[in-house]
């Protein structure tokens, strides 16, 4: 290893922790990842990972073989292992979940449990880094809990997108490091020196705020484009042309301009809620963010109305005894993550409306443990492992996740197994000409009525 290599402990082996640990090891550091789940640790020790993240399994395997990466149960065990090797831990990353708690504020119990476990055994001069998304003020609170002047606290928020986490880590737009101790901030920033990314050194509160500000801006942008899509439908404009025109404006950019069934996942719902609660706590009425959240909540109901209109001819038509096939359950393509998936939000509304649901997702098996991890209700729908089985006798096919595989389905074959040849494409994913030739009607989001073929509009729905 190079002379710049550091000895690092990463606590938590979810999307963020595992990606962080493996990628830091690939940069030449010695990394031990710790988790409370013993069976998960045992799988990781032999290179088996439970999450879908391109390139991650290969990197974990390579770093295990190189001796730069290892896995243990418990944060203390990780610190002890480094100490027994004569190489005390220099930096400890906290990468544990901070889910939405009561009232919408972030639940910091896992972060505090890690701090409680390690505070007495951290070596002098060590740095504790909060990489979990935490409310402004958590860094100060962490320092108070550790209560050791010889241990510094740093905020180093992550900006990893699920499905491209390894790429995002190794090719970051920026590195954010916040601390009230300049030396500690510089030492953490140096861990990423080989990446050559722009680095912002700031205080703890500002670093924590940057993470929330970024995610809430993206959520607001997505809500905005969904509102624009609805306005396009009412005015006869085409949202794809509109967003293309917007995207060329460098002040706006092309990302996060695709309309859909709403935003979800492990970050945006909880982070928008947490920032709203933080604003309330200091008596600030964050009307813009509240409107973005309300717009997103409304979007799933708008999709329900599209489906009702397409299937029954009525905006609020009954779906009792109607069978709906859902294509996609994950909150985005490239991942198997179902947390706060807008697809499940739409599914819940469909079920309430009386529909029978069958679903297919390339990343979700019928026996996938992620279904339980997402709070999945087995009575909500039936998951099958074949899109053509999902489509059998369906009154409509609803595209809910933007998997590219759906474009290449045998649509003429699907037309022979459905009850009604209707596609409600909430992602504007499938080529309408392909659907038209197969005999399907196509209901999209924000697309212009000037498009040729059997395209069904939904009026003012």
N, C-alpha and C positions, 0 to 999 in steps of 0.2 A: 504493500500500500504506500501511497505517496506520503511525503512529510506533512501534508496538509490534512490527512485523514483524522477524523475524530471518532470518539467512542460514544455511541448514541443508543439510548433506549427509547423505543416507541411503544406507548401503552395504548392498546386498542388495535384490532386487526380487521376493521371493516374496510369499506371502500377507501377512505382517506388514510387510515393507519397502515394498511398493507401496502398501498401504493407508495406512501411516503417512505416506509421502511425499505422496500425493495429498491426504489429509485435512489435513496441516499446511499444505499450499499453500492449501487452501480456507479456512484460518483467517487467511490474509493473509501467510504467510511465503514467502520465496523458497527453493525447494527444488530441489536437484539430486540425482537418484537415480543411484547407480552400481552396476554389476554386472560380473562377470567374463565373462559370456556375451555376446559381441559381437552375435550374431544376434538374441538376445532384446532387447538394447538397441535395435537397429535397428527392431524391430517396435514397441517402446514409443515410440520417437521419432515414429511416425506414429499412435500411439493404439491399437495392436493389443495386447491382453493375452491371455495364454495360460490364465489361471485363471478359474474361474467364481465370481464374487462380485458379488451384486446391487448395482448402482449404481456400481461401481468404474470400469468402462469409460467411463461418462458423465462421471464426475468427472475422470478422467485427461484426457479430451478437452477438457473445459472449462478445466482448469488449464494444459494445453499452450497453448491458444488465448490465455489470459490472460497468458502469459509468466511465470507463477509456478513452473512445473514443467518440468524438462528431464531428459534421460537421457544418460549417458555411460558409456563402458567404463572401468572402473578407478576406485578411490577417489582416487588422485592426480590423475587428470584432472579430477575434480569439484572438488577443492581448487584446482587451477590455474585452472579456469574462473572461479571466484568471485574469485580473486586478480586475474586479468586484467581483470575488470570493476570492480576497485577496491573490492570488497566481500568481504573475507576471511571465511572460514567461522567462524561463532560456535559452532555445535553440530554434532557429527558423531554420527549414530545408527548403531550396529552392529546390523544386522537380518539376520544370516546364519544358516544352519542350524547347529544343535547336535545332531546325531543321536546315537542310542545307540551308544556305542563298546564296546570290549572290556570284558567284565565288567559291562556295564549302565551305566557312568558316561558322562556326556555327553562327546562328542567336541568339543573346543574348538579344533581345528586351524584352522577357518575364521575364528573370532574372532581368534586369534593372528596369522593371516596378514594380516588387515585392520590390526591394530595395528602390525605390522612394516612395512606399506606406508606408513602415514601418520605415524608418530611423529616423523620428522625434518622433515616439511613442514607440520605443523599450525601455524597461527599462534599467537602468544602469546595467552593468555587464552581459548583455545578449550576446549570441554568435549566429552569423549568419553562417549557415553551407550550403555550396554549395554541394548538392548531385546530381544536374543535371550535365551531362557531359559538361564540359566547357573547352575552350582552355587555355593553359598555359598563365598565366598572369591575368586571370579573377578574382582570389582572391584578387590580389593587386588592380585591378580596382574596385572591390566591396568595399574594405576598403576605397578607395578614394571617392566613391560615398556616402558612409555612413558618412564619415568625422566626426567620433566620437571616441575619444580615449578610451571611456568607453565601447565600443562595439567591440568585437573581431570577426575576420573572419576565418573560418576553411573550408578546403576542405576535404570532406569525400565521395569519389566516391563510387558508387554502382556497384556490380558485379552480378546482378540478371538476371537469364535467364527466359525469358517469358515461361510460362508453368510449371515452378518449382520455382517461385519467393519466395513463403513463405518458402519452404524448404531451398533455398539458403540463405535467410536472417537468418534463425535460425541455419543453419549449415554452416557458411562461411569458405572458405579456409583461409581468412585473413581479417583483418580490417585495412584500410588505413586512417590515419588521418594526415592532413597537416596543419600547421599554423606557423606563425612567432611569435606566443605567446605560449610558452610551457604550461602554465597553462590552456589555452583554449583547446589545443589539448588533454591534459590529461582528462579534464572534458568531452569532447565528447567521448573519448575512453572509459570512465567509463560507458557510457550509455549501452555499449555492454558487460560489464564485465561478466554477467551471461552466455554468450555464450562460454567463454573459448577459443576464437580463437586467433591465432597468430596476434599480432598487430604491425603495422609499424607506428611509429611517425616520421614525417618528416616535411619539409617546404611546403609552399603552392604550389610552382611551381612543385616540385617533385611529390606531391600527384596528381596534375592535369595531369602530364605527365604519371604517372603509369596507369591511366585509358586508355588513348589513346594508350600507348604502348601495353597494354594487348589486347585490341580489334583489333588493327592493326596486332598484331602477329597472332591472331586467324584467321583473314581474310586471311592473307598470307598463313597460314597452309591449309585453305580450297582451296585456289587457287592452291596451290602446289599439293594437292591430286587430284584435277580435271585434272591437267596437267599430273600427273602420270597415271590416268585412261585412258586418251587419248593415252598415250604412250603404255600402256598395250594392247589396242586394235590393235595398229599398229604392235606390236611385238608378239602377241599371248599369252600374260601373263594374269593372272586373278587378278584384282585389290583387290578383297576381300582377297585372299591369301597374296598378297603383304602388304596390310594394317594390316592384322593380324600379320604378321612378324614384321612390323614396331612398332606396338603398344606394343609389349612385351619389347621393348627397353625403359627403364625407363627415358632415356634422351628425348624421344619423347612423350610417352604416347599414350593412345588409343583414347582419345577424339579428335573430329574435324578431323577425318580421313575417313569420309564417303563421297564419291563423290556424286554429285547431279547436279541440274540445275543452280547452282550458289548460292552465299550467298546474303542475303538481310535482311529485318527487319528494326526496328527503330534505330539500333545502328551502325552496321558495315559499311553501305554505307556512312552515314554522318560522322562517326568518321574517317574513312580512308581518306575521302576527306578533312576534317578539318585539320588532321595532315599533309597532303600533302601541304595544303595551308600555314600552319605554317612553314613548312620546307622551302617553297619558300620565305616566308617573311624574313628569315634570310640567304637567299642565299645558301641553302643546297639542292642539287639535290638528292632527296630520290628515287633513281632508283628502288630499291627493292619494295617499296610500290607502286610506279606507275605501275610496272609490275604486281603486284598482282591485282590491280584494272582493268588493261587492260585484264588480263586473265579472270577475272570474267565477264567482259562485253562480251568477246568472247564466254563464255560458253553458254549463252542463244541462240546465233546463232548456236552453235554446236548442241544443242538440236533440233533446227528447222531443221537442215540438216538431223539429224537422222530420224525425222518424215517424211520429204520429201522423203528420200530414201526408208523408209519402205512402204509408201503409194503409191508412183509413180514409184519406181525403179530407180529414178534419184536423185542425190544429191541436185540439185536445181530445182526439178520438181514442176510444178504448182499445187497449192492446191485449185484452183478455183473450186467451187461447191463440194469440199470435206468437209465432216463433221467430226470434231474432238471433242471427248469427253475428257474433262480435269477432272482428279480426284485429287482434292486438289487445293486450291487457297491461303490459308494462307502461310506465309513465312516459317513456321515450324509447326509440329504437336503439339497439346496441347494448341494452341492459335488461336484466331480469327483475329489476326493482319495481315493486308494486306499491311502495309507500306513497300514500296520497295520490295515487294514479287517477287522472281524470277519466280514464276508461272505466274504472270501478265506480266512480261517481255517477257516470252515465248509466252504467249497469244497474246501480241501485235504484235510480229513477225509473228505468224501464221495468224493473221487477215490481216496483210500487204501482206502476200503471197496468200490471197484470200480464206482462210478457213472459214467455218461456225463453230462457237464454242458454245458448251454447257458444263456447268461445274457443278460439285457437290463437296461440302466440308462439312464435318460433323459439322463444327462450323460456317458456313456462310449460312444464309437464304437469299432467293431471295430479301427480303425487309430489309435486315440487314443495319443499318445506317453506319456500318464500310465500306461498299462499297463506300459511298460518302466520308467518312473520308479519304479514301486512294486515292482520286482523281480518282475513278473508272469511266470509260467511259461506259455508258450503251449500246453504240453501239458496244462495243468490244466483248461481249459474253452474252449468256443467262445463268443465274444461276437458277438451279432447285434444288428441295429438295429431289431428289431420284436418286441414281446412275444409276438405270436401265432406267430411263427416259433420263438421260444424254447420255446414251450409244445407244439409239435407232437410228438405221441407220447410226452409226458412221463408218467412214473408219479407225479409229484408236482410241484406248483408251490410254491416256497419263497420267501416274502417276507422279504428280508434288510435292505433299506433302507427307511426310512419315507417314500418319495416319495408325496405326495398323489395323484399321477397314477394310482397303482395302484388307488386306491379306485374310480376312474371307468372302469376297463377293462371291456370288453364280456364279462362273465363267462359268459353263455350261449354266446357264440361260442367262448370258451376251452374250455368244456365239450365242444364238438364236435371239438376238435383233440387233446385230451389222451388218453392211454391209460387213466389212472385219474384220476377227478375228486377229487383230494385237494389241499388247500391247507394247508401248514404256515406259519402266519403268526407269525413270530418277533417281529414288532413290534405285534401286536394291532391291525393297521391297518384291515383290510377288514371291512365290515359283515357279520356272520355270517348275517343274514337274506337279504342279497343273494346270498351264496354258497349258502345252502340252496335258494333258489328256482331257482338255476342248476344244482342237482344236485351241488354239491361238499360233501365232508366238510371240516370246519375244525378244524385242530389249532392251538391258541393257546398262549400262555405265561401260566400262572397264572390262567386264567379258570375260572369256576365251572361245574360240570357241570349246574347248574340251568338254564343257558341253553338255550332251545328250539332244535330243529333237529338236523341231522346233524353234531353236534360230537363229535369223537373225543378221548377222554381218553387219557392214556398211563400211567395207573396210577402206579407208583412210579418211572417213568423219570426 
